[in-house]
Amino acid sequence: MLTPSWPNPTTSHRPMLPPAVRRRVRRAERRALRRAVLIGATVMAALILSDLATNEPEAFAKIVAAAQQALADAEPGTAATA
């Protein structure tokens, strides 16, 4: 059986941080995580699009055309009515 080689006190020697500090740290962690996800997603999208453009130009052209159509449909006054 493995046991820790250091003492495991039942109480911490460090005082608890005030709630305001804990909230501030959590907010900073959430911002950092959102930023990392956004940057990672952007890099992945760029890699996928560059791969499509390089290896499958026809598929890439279809994706670009669909994106342009979606942007045109999203503009006020230009959306097609069904």
Secondary structure as UniProt FT lines:
FT   HELIX           19..55
FT   HELIX           57..74
FT   TURN            76..77
//
